Amino acid sequence: MQQMKRWVVSEAAESDVQSLAEALGVSPILARLLWRRGIRSTEEAQRYLYPGLSGFYDPFLMKDMEKTVQRIRQAIDQQEPVMVYGDYDADGATATSVLYLALRELGARVDYYIPDRFSEGYGLNGPAIEQAKERGYGLVITVDNGISAVEQVALANRLGLDLIVTDHHTPPEVLPDAHAILNPKQPGCNYPDSMLAGVGVVFKLVQALYGRLPDEFLDLAALGTVADLAPLQDENRLLTLFGLERMNESPRLGIKALIEAAGLQDKKITAGHIGFSFGPRINASGRLDSATYAVELLTTEDPVRAGELAQFLEERNQERQALCETIFGEAQALIEANSHWLDGRVLVVANRGWNEGVIGIVASRIVERYHRPTLVFSISDEKCKASARSIAGFDLYAALTRCADLLDHYGGHKMAAGLSLPEEKLEQLRMRLNEIAEEVLTEADLIPALDIDMEVELGEVDLRLVEQIQALAPFGFGNPSPRFAVRGLALESTRVVGKDAAHLQVRVCQKGRQLDCIAFRRSEDQPLLDELAAVDIAGELAVNEWRGRQSLQMVLGDWKPSPVQSFDARGCRDKFAWLEVHKDSLTVLCFQESNVEEIEKRLFGYPWNEGKYRLYHVEASGRWRHVAGEDEPTQNIVYYDLPSQVETFVDSMEALIPTQRLHFIQGQQDQEWLRQALFDWLPEREAFAYVYRVLRQVGQGTVAELLAKMQGPLNTVSLTHILQVFTQLGFANLEDETYYVIQDAPKRALSDSQYYQEQERRVQALKQVGDLLLSASPDTMRQWLTAHRTV
């Protein structure tokens, strides 16, 4: 079972949400989702729901943009060779492609250079700068790197090489002395959106160079933005939204080849496809080989070459997946073998020979598994390099800055970073980071939070709502697909699906409505779910298409057992047979003394039942009185029969503990008991009239004597109740167990009798018991139990 999560349901000002819904003419659910995303006014909502290309900001608002544009135009005018110095991930590859294509279109003498991950590492390096100078380049423009390259930029300056940095990573305290720096995060930059990816910064540069929005590069900008997990808000959302439109309408050759390699020709491409299909394939090039293949794919105009390159990346991606599985398994084995690491709050896992290109993915998977900031090191003779991933509440870059004296190099941001250090300092780093984490992370922080937009009833969601939600797309990091929680759902069925039997299909229902759910990579949870009667679920709504039919589906993010686990076996014809065939040890609760005696006689004293049953009589106060079997209740509690009032049933639940499962097996026998009890306690008015006529005829008699002279369904109990009412109303006297009629008694209403009123209340209480424990639907009963069970 996956790690337990904390469900965090967002709050909203409901009056504001309702006002927004009315102003926009949308459902309250959609209005709440907008409010949740910080969209509070009608104007903001209109811009969000109906975005346009005019929503992009002026690129010259970015610090050093004018200076950068002038220097590039100078290089173009003078035909000065320009090098685009990129990075080997998807953001770097797309940024390199955009700037290379744009400069070539503007007539520049331009080429690109991607450092080798294994021999050169991340970012600018001295040998590459020296080589650029030797090859005659006069201008080097970094993309998606360079903001920390103080020494390397100083080298370029000494060599007489102008260097422009375009980057989006967190700037260090000391910036490189470059000719110009484009980074919306740098001090003094007032650009409205500081969360652009590297390709987003390059896109703004090209917009400034072109003097218009370069919409031909929106597809590449979207690819890099999503793959780099830039938050899909503000301009990133616009880049992704319109980039996806371009991918679906007229994809460039390289992206079309990626679509075909991923088998998505007949699908509408979404941000999810970028994140889970295209991004990994682009990244696989730089992780296992050279990112130049990815840039070539994204810039080629040869369809045959595009197909070859896409297939090459497909093969590399498959290698990468296999390699990740191997290293993740080895890393997990190391953690389990050193379980004391989990006593700390930061995991530092290292091994010799791990492939540097995939340790970032492995770090992400370890974070997903253990929910701790994680550093995964690959150790070699020359170096000890790591990729790090964090959790909410732990600023990774700030923590590494406090450990800078141990490190040879580091860079990144709050949630992800890269670093290197001497192997002998690994343990020091582990200790130092855990000390920092002790200061800032609480125990609650180590339980992953699942953010939930709102709780709904199953009847509130349908395909139309899913259609409305699409107005909030594209979904991804920073703009997640809305997540809903639905509580108290009956669990109808589970089924393992997928070619590797890795996924779990779950069907739930509530008030007659069914919902199919899919839980990816959670097939191992099936035995746990099959033990439950009801679940609370949280996930994202989606449309499932199968053979031309559309149906509502939820992609499960998490599930929990509902607080009340009630198994409905009502209508049972043979309750003893049910008790005997049930496999679990049972605790049987009886409200009626006669049933207690019968159960004790039939179930106890036989060797084959040894230890299986515990029997308790539930008294009118709700207290359990132990009768037979061990005096310790089991997990499975069986309510065998009916109490005389609902309050007794409620009081009986006070002895329950949260994990106990409730079984209700009331059936035909209880229906008959209820019918008879209602008649016995308060017969129909015709029965009262009949008894009075007989009593007047005979004048006197005991209950037995009077009953002998009567016909019909009356019995000793019902007749006694009638006679007690007559005595209270003055219709008869009782002396020595004999009732004497009072012939001249004045007429009075039966309801004048206090005893009659008490019996009416008893009957009404008994009817409520029947309505609940015999007649209520499973949904109604589950909701009632949830509301009244106090554990």
Secondary structure, DSSP 8 states (H G I E B T S, - for coil): -----EEEE----HHHHHHHHHHHT--HHHHHHHHHTT--SHHHHHHHHS--GGGS--GGGSTTHHHHHHHHHHHHHTT--EEEE--SSHHHHHHHHHHHHHHHHTT--EEEE---TTTT-SS--HHHHHHHHHTT-SEEEEES--TT-HHHHHHHHHHT-EEEEE--S---SS----SEEE-TTSTT---S-----HHHHHHHHHHHHHTS--GGGHHHHHHHHHHTT---SHHHHHHHHHHHHHHHHS--HHHHHHHHHTT-TTS---HHHIIIIIHHHHHHHHHHS-THHHHHHHH---HHHHHHHHHHHHHHHHHHHHHHHHHHHHHHHHHHHTGGGGGSSSEEEEEET--TTTHHHHHHHHHHHH-S-EEEEEE-SS-EEEEEE--TT--HHHHHHHTGGG-SEEEE-SSEEEEE--GGGHHHHHHHHHHHHHHH--TGGGS-EEEESEE--GGG--HHHHHHHGGG-S-BTTB---EEEEEEEEEEEEEEESTTS-EEEEEEEETTEEEEEEETT-GGGHHHHHT-SEEEEEEEEEEEEETTEEEEEEEEEEEEE-S-EEEE-TTBS-HHHHHHH--S-EEEEESSHHHHHHHHHHHSS-GGGTTTEEEEEE-TTS-EEEEEE-SS--SEEEE-S--SSHHHHHHHGGG--TT-EEEE--BHHHHHHHHHHHHHHS--HHHHHHHHHHHHHH-EE-HHHHHHT--SS--HHHHHHHHHHHHHHTSEEEETTEEEE-TT-----GGG-HHHHHHHHHHHHHHHHHIIIIIS-HHHHHHHHHHH---
